[in-house]
Amino acid sequence: MTTALSMLGLVDIDPAPDVGLEINHAPTEPVPRRFYLDRVPQIAIHPDQYFQQLFKWGANDFDGVFLLEKAQALIERLGANAAIYQQPGQPPVLEAFVLSATVDTSVSPPGLKFELALPGAATFEDSVNFSDLWKGTVKVTANYEAGMEVTVRPPFVVNAIPPTGNVDLKLLLGIKAQNTDGTPVTLLAVAGGTRLQAKSIGGSVGVDAHLSTSGGEIKPEVQLEVEDGKLIVDFSQGDGLIQKLLAGVKLEAKFPLTATWNPKDGLRVTGDAGLEVFIPLHQNLAIVDLNGLYFSLGIGSDSALHIGLAAQVTAHLGPIVATLDRIGADAAISFPPNGSGRLGMADFHLDFVPPKGVGLALDAGVIKGGGFLSVDAAKGEYAGALELTFQDVIALKAIGIINTKLPDGSPGFALLILVTAEFMPIQLGFGFTLVGVGGLLGLNRRLDTEALRVGVRTGALNSVLFPQDIIANITRIISDIKDIFPLAVEHFVIGPMGKLGWGTPTLLSLEIGVIIDLPTPAIVIAGVLQASLPAEDLAILHLQVNFAGGIDFQKGLIWFDASLYDSHLLIYTLTGDMALRIGWGDQAIFILTVGGFHPSFSEIPPDLRNLRRLSISLLSGDNPRLTCATYFAITSNTVQNGSRVELYAEGCGLNIYGFLGYDLLVQFNPFHFIADLDAGLALRDGTDELMGIHVHGELSGPNPFRARGEASIDLFFFSISIGFDVTWGDDAAPQIEAEVDVQPLIEDALKDDRNWLATLPANTHQNVTLKKLELPPEQIVMNPFAVLSVSQKIVPLGFEINKFGNQKPKGRSARGIRDRQLPALKRRREAGAQVVRTNAQRFAFQHRRQLADGCER
């Protein structure tokens, strides 16, 4: 550890080199003399300037001796052999395993030259235990066909020159802190038991190179990783007041953290934590609710290390509910060069951080409501919300988000406003009422249909259509809105909304909105349908169906998704998903499903592979539980259906698991079906079965019919199975396909005047009105400047087909018919028409081409 810090110039050591003239070895027992903590910010912010001051890197008198000696000491400390050779008048050379390094004096200012000494393939891995907690690791994996050379020029210009073949080299030098007994490593701790701990903390210096004769890439980097980090807030050791208010409260939250540094980009923090970690807690602490904690770590513009801890809390004070976001403290640790800080070498400042967001909710009888304001100057984002209710007659709600910076940090502007108004029902007739109106407007924002589909299942759609309790749920609502409507330059979104009801009082309500994204264009209808029977206050059955559907003109797709959300029958939960897909063109498809698909059906679109079964939980809780699930699906060539009942109960370390279900898949062309029946009951230890009985049966057909199945009884170490497999009936006879001549059908379609259309060019206007004429067959009247076009929907012209419905095309029909081969078109051209255009039509290719078995298009 000390040797690594010494190489970076953060620690001085007293040198004690071995006596020798030709070969020098680094001292084996370094003695720390002084720490330079004030240099840490310089490494992160200006690495080129720092290494020039330390090693003369980039100067004309750089000789590399000091740098190579530091590298030699580090390599030997990690357990590998390293030596420095120097001939008179020549720069020093460091030899270590497969790598040699020397000063490159052929360039100005001088740089470094690295060479791989041995061609071939090699792997080296070793570790050195510094203590019971710390250890160092080194791992080298090299695969190359010949030696290679790498030069590094100031400031950090890397050039690789492999003589022949390809080179893959991965070098990793690391240091890691992890207790051998598996107990966590404490990173920070304060009185009262509150602490920040991790399974391990470590850092590594690595090079990942992939090179060839035509060039390549080298990525050097330094990485810091905190594995299974956990923040624990424990009030059990606090003073009397804290113990009284927060007795028994112990908060835990996990977070990963990875920080990466390289000479080009400086310091970057990646992973879920980023520069700031929000830990959701949702803990009730007497008079306040602790919604979550923010933990931040970074280096500020003042070169100080900033550690921040803030909270999001909600306080209930009579008629007022106040929410404070990001209120806490910031600790700044700096390292003055002269060592005159309050803590010796370090200086420490602790500052109070006022909330960045404030929300208030008011219930004063006549007027109820509240507001919220959030300011994030660093991101250039400002968000606000307002909610007011007047004597329960009208409720006004508004949400706004303004951005002054684009995602890449460049200046820009984006706006999103959501406004809704709900009022006393206005009668529309037949029991229907209008209970609300609203709208959405977005500038430089677009509609993300994939996020909207996810929001249908997760309930995020409720944050867009007439959101409720916006002040209390403002964080979730704004997060959902930003996910569904992300920033996008030159996009415009508009969405009128309405809320309808049926019955007095309202038994059925529908929140619906039409969202238009320009200039894509995209049109989406989204809504929330709710029903409470027999009454909303005392609902035996409550159904909420979130849905969204639209037309994607670019993909040629009509889609519709729906999900049961927060629905129940008495105390029994109802869940399930539904989807519809209708595609045309190259992606022709038809799918309608409620609850998913047959387990053996493979032609499922990627966005429909995780649909939930339509199910009901007949027992509350997870132990015991009894669930019933079903599904039904129709595609262009199949019908699918199935159901399943599952029972689970746990006690005394064991559990009982039972199930009964069936699955049915019917294929139309060629006709085939398969039906499965499964049943079982078992006594288990976890997932290990101790004893049980299982039955499985399958029936398929009809050419031939086949029935097979198996019944088994398992008793500890013994198992008895009985099976059968019976086949009857004849194999399917070869199909005798009837032939059909398609060309006469096309001719009949072209003789129909309704399929012909004369249209004027865009820059031409018709200044007269033509009288309707009685014309003989096969004659039409058209403007001399018009374009004559024709369309037919029998078969695509010029396209080879081998199927027409359930029949086989005959002769030339199978090879494809071109427009010049049709007499009706030929006669129109001979009549003197300037242009004849055949309009392209969309065809379902499964009716024109024979597709592979099980293919759905």
C-alpha positions, -999 to +999 in steps of 0.1 A: +000+000+000+028+024+010+048+015-021+018+022-044+012+056-028+049+064-031+048+058-068+020+083-071+040+108-051+016+108-021+041+093+004+078+098+008+100+068+019+135+066+031+155+047+004+178+019+014+190+004-019+211-027-021+247-023-031+253-030-068+266-013-099+247-030-127+215-043-113+195-024-086+167-038-066+142-018-047+142-016-009+122-045+006+110-026+037+099+010+029+097+034+058+069+061+055+082+096+061+055+120+051+020+120+035+010+146+008-028+145+009-031+179-007-019+163-040-049+140-043-072+166-060-043+176-084-042+140-097-079+139-103-082+173-119-049+180-137-030+147-140-007+160-168+006+189-147+009+168-116+032+141-132+053+168-149+060+183-114+067+148-099+086+129-126+095+158-150+072+140-174+069+163-205+101+181-198+132+180-221+154+167-193+132+137-184+155+107-178+129+082-163+152+070-135+129+082-107+098+068-124+113+034-132+126+030-096+091+037-083+076+012-107+103-014-098+095-011-061+058-015-067+063-046-089+086-063-065+063-055-036+035-074-054+057-105-055+071-103-091+107-101-102+119-068-115+153-053-122+168-021-138+197-024-162+217+005-175+247+006-198+270+036-200+255+064-222+222+046-225+189+052-207+179+027-179+157-004-188+132-019-164+126-057-170+096-073-153+081-106-164+070-102-201+074-065-201+103-041-204+103-004-202+128+023-211+130+060-220+123+068-256+149+096-265+139+095-302+112+120-295+112+155-279+103+157-251+114+122-242+087+095-236+085+059-226+088+027-247+073-006-236+080-039-252+067-074-248+098-096-244+084-131-252+061-140-281+033-165-275+007-168-248+012-165-210-009-161-179+004-149-145-016-144-113-004-139-078-014-122-046+005-108-016-011-105+019-001-072+035-022-079+066-053-098+077-073-070+060-053-058+030-039-078+001-024-070-033-032-088-065-015-090-099-029-107-130-015-107-165-031-124-195-014-121-228-021-137-262+000-126-291+016-140-322+048-119-319+063-092-298+050-057-298+060-022-290+041+006-273+053+042-270+039+069-247+045+105-254+037+135-232+011+143-222-005+109-226-003+100-263-002+062-267+010+045-299+011+008-304+032-009-331+027-047-332+052-062-357+030-091-368-003-107-359-028-098-332-021-089-296-045-091-267-031-080-234-048-075-201-028-063-171-045-058-137-028-046-105-051-043-075-053-038-038-084-050-018-096-048+017-118-077+028-121-095+061-112-132+059-141-142+082-166-125+059-176-097+083-182-063+067-155-036+065-165-004+082-158+027+061-173+054+082-189+052+117-202+077+143-215+073+178-249+056+182-242+027+158-248+046+125-222+035+100-212+030+064-199-005+056-191-027+027-183-064+020-150-052+004-134-021-009-106-022-035-089-004-063-070-015-094-048-002-121-053-019-154-045-019-191-068-036-216-052-037-251-065-052-284-041-046-312-035-058-348-013-049-377-039-023-389-040-006-355-058-011-322-069+003-289-054+006-255-074+016-225-055+024-193-076+032-162-077+033-124-108+020-107-122+021-072-150-003-062-171-007-031-188-041-031-222-045-013-220-011+003-246-006+030-257+024+050-270+016+085-287+042+106-291+030+142-307+052+169-305+026+197-275+043+213-287+079+210-297+102+239-329+099+258-350+120+235-338+102+204-344+068+220-379+078+230-389+091+196-370+066+174-368+035+196-362+003+177-356+022+144-327+007+123-324+016+087-304-003+061-299+003+024-275-012-001-257+007-029-229-002-054-202+024-062-176+023-089-153+052-097-130+052-128-101+075-136-081+078-168-057+104-181-081+117-208-113+121-189-102+125-153-125+112-126-158+096-135-183+079-112-205+051-126-229+025-114-262+029-096-247+052-071-233+078-094-223+110-077-254+109-056-273+079-041-309+081-030-319+053-006-356+048-003-365+040+033-403+048+039-399+047+076-424+063+100-405+081+127-433+093+151-443+128+139-423+126+106-420+101+078-384+095+065-389+088+028-353+083+020-316+094+023-292+110-001-255+102+001-231+121-021-194+121-026-173+142-050-146+167-055-159+203-059-145+232-079-126+243-047-106+210-049-121+199-017-136+164-010-173+169-003-193+143+016-230+150+018-258+134+037-294+147+032-329+134+037-364+136+023-389+139+051-426+144+054-440+161+086-477+160+097-485+192+116-523+193+121-539+205+088-505+210+071-484+183+056-449+195+047-424+176+026-387+187+026-364+173-001-326+171+002-322+188+036-291+178+054-254+186+058-223+188+036-188+181+049-159+196+030-124+182+036-095+200+021-057+196+024-038+230+026-003+228+011+013+242+042-005+217+065-022+244+085-057+229+086-079+225+117-070+188+117-033+192+110-028+183+074-065+184+067-091+212+070-127+204+078-159+224+072-194+213+080-223+233+065-260+231+066-277+224+033-312+239+029-338+218+010-338+219-027-375+210-028-403+221-006-439+208-007-469+219+014-504+204+017-532+224+033-566+213+045-585+244+058-620+234+051-632+256+023-598+255+004-576+225+003-544+221-016-507+227-017-477+233-038-442+220-046-411+236-060-378+219-069-346+236-081-316+218-095-293+245-109-265+220-116-287+200-140-306+231-152-340+216-142-368+234-124-400+215-114-432+227-097-467+215-089-499+231-076-531+215-063-562+234-051-597+223-042-626+247-037-653+233-014-651+199-031-667+215-062-637+219-084-601+207-082-573+223-102-539+206-106-509+217-125-474+202-130-445+219-148-410+210-157-385+234-173-350+224-185-323+248-195-297+222-203-298+192-227-287+157-216-252+162-230-248+194-209-251+219-238-274+249-234-310+243-245-346+247-235-374+222-229-409+226-214-436+202-202-469+213-186-497+191-174-529+207-163-562+190-151-595+202-137-620+179-120-655+192-111-690+181-101-705+157-127-720+173-158-748+151-173-742+140-209-772+116-213-777+078-209-762+080-174-728+093-186-712+123-170-682+146-177-662+149-145-629+163-157-608+178-185-571+184-189-542+186-213-505+181-217-480+202-237-444+194-243-417+214-262-385+197-271-398+165-256-410+133-272-433+103-264-414+071-255-439+044-263-418+017-248-418+035-214-455+041-218-461+004-223-441-003-191-461+024-173-493+006-182-482-024-161-464-005-133-491+022-128-468+050-140-497+059-164-516+072-134-489+100-131-499+113-166-537+110-166-553+130-138-527+123-111-539+121-075-522+136-044-496+152-065-479+171-036-474+139-015-463+119-045-445+146-064-411+128-066-427+096-082-450+116-105-422+138-119-399+108-123-426+089-143-434+119-165-397+124-174-394+087-182-424+087-205-416+121-221-378+123-224-359+153-238-357+154-276-348+184-297-373+195-324-401+174-310-435+187-300-461+168-278-497+176-272-523+156-253-559+166-246-575+146-218-610+139-205-625+121-176-660+104-180-682+087-155-713+065-155-739+062-128-749+084-098-729+081-077-701+072-102-697+034-105-676+034-137-650+060-146-628+064-176-597+087-178-586+090-214-561+110-233-549+113-269-511+120-272-497+133-304-459+134-310-448+156-339-431+154-363-427+116-359-457+113-363-471+091-335-507+090-322-514+071-289-546+067-269-540+060-232-565+056-204-575+042-170-608+024-166-621+019-131-652+001-118-663-002-082-693-025-074-717-022-058-704+012-045-671+031-045-671+034-007-678-003-001-665-021-032-668-058-033-653-058-067-628-031-077-613-032-112-587-008-126-576-014-162-547+007-174-544+007-212-526+023-241-527+018-278-515+035-310-503+034-346-467+032-355-466+043-392-428+037-395-430+001-383-465-006-399-479-017-365-512-012-346-506-020-309-527-021-277-517-030-242-538-033-210-531-044-175-551-050-143-536-027-116-546-024-080-576-046-086-593-070-061-624-091-054-632-087-017-597-092-003-584-113-032-559-097-056-565-097-094-537-094-118-531-099-156-520-084-189-536-082-223-520-072-257-530-068-293-506-065-323-517-060-359-488-055-384-487-050-421-460-049-447-428-068-441-438-074-405-473-087-411-486-101-378-518-107-358-518-115-321-545-111-295-537-124-260-551-122-225-527-136-200-498-147-223-491-177-245-488-214-245-454-225-230-443-242-262-452-213-285-419-196-296-430-169-321-436-143-295-426-106-301-398-095-276-421-069-259-447-096-251-426-123-236-432-114-199-470-110-199-487-119-166-513-146-165-549-135-157-549-146-121-566-143-087-551-150-053-578-168-032-558-165+001-543-132+014-506-132+019-479-155+007-482-183+034-505-200+027-515-190-008-538-204-034-537-189-069-557-195-100-543-184-134-555-186-170-546-173-205-561-172-240-544-162-272-552-160-309-526-156-337-530-158-375-525-196-373-531-207-337-555-207-308-541-211-273-556-216-239-546-229-205-552-227-168-534-236-136-541-237-099-513-237-073-513-243-036-484-234-012-482-237+026-451-236+048-445-245+085-420-262+107-393-258+081-412-277+055-437-268+028-465-283+008-467-275-029-495-287-052-507-278-087-532-287-114-532-273-149-538-278-186-524-262-218-540-264-253-525-253-286-544-256-319-528-249-352-550-242-382-528-248-413-519-276-413-544-286-387-528-300-355-535-298-318-516-307-286-532-308-251-513-312-219-525-320-183-502-317-153-510-324-116-488-328-085-486-327-048-453-327-028-438-323+007-406-303+003-377-289+022-372-256+005-372-267-032-360-302-024-388-327-027-391-353+001-422-371-010-449-365-037-470-377-065-470-364-101-492-370-131-486-358-167-506-365-198-505-354-234-529-358-263-520-347-298-534-353-333-552-359-355-529-375-381-520-396-362-536-394-327-511-399-299-517-402-262-488-405-237-483-399-200-466-408-168-475-411-132-449-412-104-447-416-067-416-403-048-409-414-012-376-401+001-350-422-017-375-444-037-394-436-068-420-456-088-432-445-123-458-459-147-460-446-182-479-452-215-475-441-251-503-451-276-507-441-312-537-447-335-550-435-368-532-430-401-504-405-409-515-373-427-520-380-464-502-356-488-524-327-494-537-324-530-537-287-536-563-274-560-548-251-587-562-217-595-554-193-623-549-159-607-546-138-638-583-138-647-591-126-612-567-097-616-583-089-650-617-087-634-604-064-607-589-041-633-621-040-653-639-025-623-639+013-627-640+017-590-604+006-588-593+034-612-586+069-600-576+101-618-558+126-596-545+161-604-509+170-597-503+190-565-496+223-584-527+220-607-562+233-599-595+222-615-613+254-625-645+237-639-669+211-628-676+181-651-710+169-658-716+132-651-716+113-684-730+080-694-701+062-709-698+028-725-679+000-706-642+003-703-642+040-709-635+068-684-632+106-686-602+124-670-585+157-670-556+158-695-532+168-668-543+141-644-524+110-633-543+077-639-537+052-612-551+017-605-551-006-575-560-042-569-558-065-539-557-099-555-519-106-555-488-084-555-476-078-591-441-088-600-438-110-569-433-148-571-461-166-551-466-203-544-498-200-524-532-183-530-553-187-498-554-225-495-549-231-532-519-233-555-514-207-582-511-222-617-487-215-645-474-180-649-493-169-617-467-188-596-438-170-613-453-136-608-474-114-630-461-080-642-483-051-651-472-052-687-487-087-691-522-075-682-545-066-712-566-041-692-536-020-684-523-022-720-556-009-734-555+020-709-520+030-721-530+027-757-560+051-750-535+079-747-531+084-710-499+102-701-490+082-670-504+050-657-493+042-621-500+010-603-505+017-566-486-006-542-509-024-517-502-042-485-506-080-486-506-106-458-477-128-471-488-159-452-517-161-477-494-157-507-462-176-497-458-209-479-440-201-446-421-225-423-439-244-396-447-223-366-437-191-383-458-161-375-455-130-397 
